[in-house]
Amino acid sequence: MAITDTSTAPTVRAPAAASASAEQTWTPRLWGVLAVLCAVLFLDALDVSMVGVALPSIGAELGLSTTSLQWIVNGYVLGYGGLLLLGGRTADLLGRRRVFLAALAVFALASLVGALVNDGTLLIVTRFVKGLAAAFTAPTALSILTTTFREGPSRNRALSVFSVFGASGYSSGLILGGLLTSFGWRWTFLTPVPLALIALVAGAVLIPRDRPAAAGGHDLVGAVTLTGGMLLAVYTVVSAPDRGWLDPVTLGSIVLAAALLVGFFVTENRVRHPLIRLGILRIGTIIRANLSIVALFGSYLSFQFMMTLYLQDVLRWSPLKMAMALLPAGLVVAFGSPFVGRLIDRYGTPRLIISSMASLTLGYAWFLGTAGHAPHYAFTILPTMLLLGGGFAFGFSSIMGQATEGIDDSEQGLASGLVQTSGQVGAALVLAVVTALVASGTAAGGEGFAEFTPGVNLVGAVALIGLALNLVPLLRRNHQPKHA
């Protein structure tokens, strides 16, 4: 039975679920299922960071401009963020195992094709297809995890392990990207292929078969309006800095995107089997989790993007040296995340998310306050990376746990797809604005770190808003009068 519209529903269900999960035995097969899911998350993160390092080499060989190169990244983001909700809903309706394995096969094939093409447009198309595949593997993997591991300590532990591999994949991709690019950028596309095939075979053997939903259907109108609206919104924000915000095409795109999204909400209130049961959006913890993931991903990934440009283009560091400078953040996540599950059990997700946002805010403030014209690594960059790594470690598992706790198994795909959509689309939007600010700083004659200052101010503000969003409700609850 699905949860109704009360924001206290997760709290009511949690004790029983936690009690049951305490008795769950982690068998070798259960560990194997978790390993497969972690491997796919690792691949997603590995792919993004490796390709980012290889972009200059790709542009030189294929003759792509900077504008074209950005679509190698944005094509993936648009495909990924735009179809995550459809991916999660499809998994609920057709079966999680079936959708997961099919999407993983497409991911492997697109990686192989991307390594073989010699045309920039085709390369961008393969990146978009990989994003589409990830839009189905990511929410399906999380829903398999949340339905395999019972709510409470067992699920929190699994989510902590899960998040380690995301951080490890991103960190490994930075280093591998620097090494593989020296042999040729195509190796950054080929490397995920055998790993994806191994995960595909292991998943077919280990992931238990599940039954599709007994009732339900595809909300095609909702899928088209939601996907089209989000794709167009992200495209508009990404392209507007070059075209101009008052350009007729930009204004028309904004109006059309808004119309599509309004049409989606109208549709969801009328169709028999909606893509999103709008009642889920009345659960306060889920709303906060989705906004928190925007603050986490949007600020963290945008700052990493700026650091990549700053360290390589301004300070003239090599790709490998740059990767090693950013590595401490990934190491904190990798080694700290396994302990987050225990902290969630003891303190709950709200306090952990507040700690995450506070650590992120302090990290950006420290960098702004100490960077100067030539930041010292040990005094500025290293402390910043440690604070950001701590913020991500506390935040990712806690937000994912809060976004799915108390949700019926039949809607786990919806809940996990919703929070991951918020993270990806939110990160794309924040990054687009940050890129515009950096470009404006460069056009205004800013030199060195000065051209990046507006962007760092923005990511700091995003993290601060995330902190306030979670801190205010907790303070209100603590100050409510207690009745006998």
N, C-alpha and C positions, 0 to 999 in steps of 0.2 A: 504494500500500500504506500502510495506516494505521500510525502509530507505536505501538509497544508501550508497556510500563509503565516504561521506564527514564527517569530524569530527565536523563540525559546525551544523549538522542537529539537534541535541538536542536543541541547543541554539535557532535555528529558530522556532522550534515548541513550546518551553516552554511558551512564553507569552500567546498564545492562550489557551493552556491547563490550565495554571494557572488561567486565567480569568474564564474559564468554571468551574474549580473545586471550585472557591470561592462561587459558587451558589449551591453546593451540600449540601443537607440537610442530617444530620446524624440521620436516623430513628432508632427506636429500633431494627429492623431487621438488619440494617447495623452494629450496635454495636454488635449484636449477631454473625454475620458472623466473625467480627474481633475477638470476644472472642474465637470462635472455632479455628481460625487460630493461635491465641496466645497460646491456650491450647496445641496445637500440638508442637509448638516450645518449650514451657515449658517442655513438656514430653521428647523431644529429649535431651535437656540440663540436665534435672533431671536425666535421665537414665545414661548418660555418667559419671556424677560426683558421683552418688551413687555407681555405679559398681567400680569405681576407689578406693573408700574408702574400699570396701568390698573385694578387691583382696587378701589380706593376709589370710582372713578367708576361702575364696574359695580354695586357694592353700592348706591350712592345711587339710580341709575336703576331698577334691578330690585327694590329693597327687600330685599336679601339681608343676612342677619346675618353676623358675622365667621366663625361656624362654617360657614355655607354657602359663603362666599367661599373658604375654604381648600380646598374640594373642587374649585374651578375649577383649582387647581394640583395637588392630590392626585389628581384624576380622571385627569389626563394622566400623572402618575407611575405610578399603578397600572396603567393600560393599557400604558404603555411598558415598565416594569420587569417586569411579570408575563408578557409574551408575547415577550420578546426571544429566548429560547432557541428557542421554537417558530418564530419568524421566521427565525432563522438556519438551522434544520434544514429548514424548508420551502424555503428558497432552494437548499439543497444538493439536495433531492429533485426540485423542480419546475423549477429553472432560475433563476439569479440575476437575469438580465435581466427575465424575465417577472414575477417577484415584486416586484422593485424598481419597475417601472413601474406595476403595478397598485396597490401600496401608496401610491405618490406621488399617483396620481389620487384615491384615497380621502382623503388628507391635504388636497388642494386643495378637494375637495367639502365636507369637514367644516369647513374654515376659512370657506367661503362661508356655510354654514348657520349657523355660530356668530355671524356678523355680522348675521344677519337675525332671529334668534329674540328673543322678548320675555319668555321665561319662564326663570327661574333653573335649574330642573331640566333643561330642554332644553339650556341652555347647558353645564351640567356633562356631559350626555350627549355633546355634540359634542366636548368636551375629552377624554373617555374614548376616543371613536372616533379622535381625532387621535393619542392615545397608542398605540392599537392599530396605526394606520398606521405611526407612527414605529418601533414594535417590529419591523416588517418592513423598513422602508427602512434603518434604522441598521445592523443587522448585515449586511444584504445589500450595502450600500454598502462597508462595510469588507472584506467577503469578495471583492467585485469588485475592490477596490483590491489586496488581497494576492494575488489570482490573476492580475491583469493586470501588476503590477510584481514582478519577481523578487526573491527574498529576498536581502538584502544592501544595498549602498549605494543601489540604485535604489528599493527599497521604503522604506528609511529616509528618503530624500529625499521620496518621495510622502507618507509619514505625517507628515512635518514640515509640508508644505504643507497637508495635510488638517487638522491641528490648528490652524493659523492661522485657518482659516475658522470653526472652532468658537468661538474666542476673539473673533474679529471679530463674529460673529453675536450673541454675548451682549452685547458692549460696544455694538454698534450698536442692539440692541434696547432697552437702557436709555435711550439718547438719543432714539431714534425714539419710544419709548413715551411719554416726557415731552412730546415735541412733538405727537404725534398725539392724545394724550389731550385736549389743549386744544381739538381740533376735535370730539372725540367718541370714546368708547372703541371703537366699532365699527370704526374705521379700523385699530386694532391687529389685528383679525381679518381685515379685508379685504386688508391689505398683502401677506401671504404668498401670496394666491391667484394673482396674475399671475406672481410669481416661481416658484411651483410649476409652473404651466402651461408656462412657458418651459423649465424643467429637464426636464419630462416630454417635450416635443417633442425637445429636444436629446438626451436619453437614448435615445429611440427611434431616433434617427439614428446616434448615435455608439457606444453600448455594443454590443460584439459579441455575437452570439447564442451561447449556451452550451447544451450538452446536459444534460438532467436526469441524475441518477445512474442508471447502468445497472441497478443493483440497490438494493433498499431498500424501505422502507415507512414509513407514519406510525405512530408509537407513540401512539395516541389515549389510552390509559389513562395513560401517562406524562405526556402533555401536560396532561390534566385534573388529575391529582394535583399536578404541579409548579406549574402556573399557579394552581390553586385554593389550594394551600398558601402560595405567595408573596403572592398577593393578600390572603388572609386575614391573614397575618402582618403585612403593611404596614398593612392596615386596622386591625388590633388595636392596633398601636403608635400610630397616628395618633389613634384615637378613645379610647384608654384614659385619657389625661389628663383628659378631660371626664367620662367615665363612671366612672372609678375602677378601679385595677388589681385590686382584690378583688371587683369587681362580678361576679355570676354570668355575665353575658354575656361579659365580658372573659376570665374564666377558661375558659369554654366555647370561646371563639374560639381561645385559646392551645392548648388540648388538641386541637381539631379541626385547626388548622394543623399542629401537630406530627405528628398522625396521617397527614395527607395527604402530608407530606414524607417520613415514614418509608415510607409506601406507595409513593411514587415510587421510592425507592432499591431497595425490594424488587422492584418491577416491572422496573426497568432490568437487574436481574440475571437476569431470566427470559424477557423477550420477545426475539424474533428480531431485530428492528430497533429498538434502544433510541433514545430521544430524545438521551440522552447516553451515549457509550461511557465507562463509569466508569473505564476504564484511563487516560483522559486526565487524571483527577484524581490519578493517581499520579506525574505529572510535576512535580517540585518547582518549576521555574521558572513553570509555569502557575499553580500554587497561590499562589505569592508574588505573581504579577501580579494575580490576582483579589482578593487581600486588600489589595494596594497601591492598587488603584483605589478600593476602599471608603474607605481612609484619605484618598486624594486628593480624591475627589468629596465624601465625607461631611463632611470638615472645611472644605473650600473653599466649597462651596455653603451650608453652614449658617452660616458666618461672614458671607458676603455677605447672607444673609437677616437676620441680626441687625443688620448695619450699616444695611440699608435701614430697619428699624424705628427704630433708634437715631437716625440722622441726620434722619429725617423727623418721627417722633413726639416725640422728646425734644429734639433741637436745633432742630426746626422748620425744617429746610431744605426747599426746594422739590424736587420730583422731578428736575428737570433739574440742579439744583446737586448733589443726591445722586449722580446718575449721573456727573457730571463728577469727583466725588471718588473714585468707584470705578474710573474709566476707566483710570488708570495701570496697574493689574494686567492689564487686557485688552490694552493697548498693548505691555507687556513680552512677553506671550504671542505677539501678532501679529508683532512684529518679531524676537523671539528664537527662535521655533520653527523658522524655516527653517535655522538653524544647528545645531539639535539633531541632525539626521541625521548630520552630519559628526562630531559629538562621540560619537554612538553607534558609528560606524565605528571611531573611535580608542580609546574607553575601554570600550565595551560597555554594555549596558542596566543591569546591576546597579549600577555606580558612578553612572550618571545618576539612577537611581531613589533611591539614597541621598542624592544632592545635593538632589533634589526634596524629600524628606521633611525633610531638615535645614533647608532654606530655609523650608518651611511652619512647622515647629516654632519656628524663630527669629522668624518674623513674628508668630505668635500670642503668644509670650513678650514680644516688644517692645511689642505693643499693651497687654498686661496690665500691664507694668511702667511704662509712660509715660502711659497714658490719664488717670488721675486722674478728677476730676469734670468737667472740660471739656477734652478732648484738643485740642492744637494741631495743625492740619492738617499743617504742614511738618515738625513734629518727631515726630508720632505716626502719623497716618493715611497720609501719603504713603510713609514708609519701610515701613510694614506692607504697603501695596498692592504696592510694588515687590518685596518679599520673596515675597509670595504669588504674584505674577505669575511670578517666576522659578521658584518651586516648581512651578507648573502647567506652565510651558513645558518644563522638564526632565522632568517626570513623565509627561505625557499620551502623548507619542510613544514614550517609552521603555517604558512599561507596555504600550501597545498592541503594540509590536514584540516584547516579551518574551512576550506572551500568544499570539502567532501564529507565532513563529519555530520552524522545524522541523516544523510541522504539515502533513500531506498536504493537497493541494488539495481533496480530497473532504470534509475536515473543517474547512476554513477558516471556513465559516459557523457551525459549532458553536463553534469557539474564539472567534471575534469576538463571537458572541451571548452566550457565557458571560461574557466579561470586561465587556461592556457591561451585562449583567444585574446583575452584581456591583456595578458602579458606580451604577446607578440605584436598585436596591433598597437597597443600602448607604447611599446618600445620603438616601433617604426615611426609613430607620430612624434614622440619626443626627440628621436634621432634626427628626423627631418627638420624640426625647428632648430635643434642644436647646429645642424649643418648650415642652415640659413644664417644663424648668428655668427658662426665662424667665418662664413663667406663675407658677411657684412663687415666684420672686423678687419679682414684682409683688404677689402675694397676701400675701407676708410684709412688705410695706411698703417694699420697696426703691425707691429713687428714682435717676433719672439712669442712669449707667452701672452702678450697683450691681446692678440687676435683670438685667443681661446678663452679669455676671461669671461665674456658674456655667456658662453656655453656652460662653463663651470658654475657660474651663478645660477643658471637655469636648472641644472641637475641638482644643485644644492636646494633650490626652492622646491623642486618636485619631491625630494626626500623629506623635507620639512613638512610639506603638506601631508605626506603619508604618515609622518609621526603624529601630527595633530589629529588626523582622521581616526587613529586608533587610540590615542591618549584621552581625548575628550569623553568618549563613551565609558571608558574605564573609570575615569574620575567621577563621572555622574553617578555610576552605580555605587561607587564607594561612599558617596555623600548622600545617597538616598536614605531617608529615615527608616529604621527597622521597626516593624510592627510585631507585637507579641502574638 
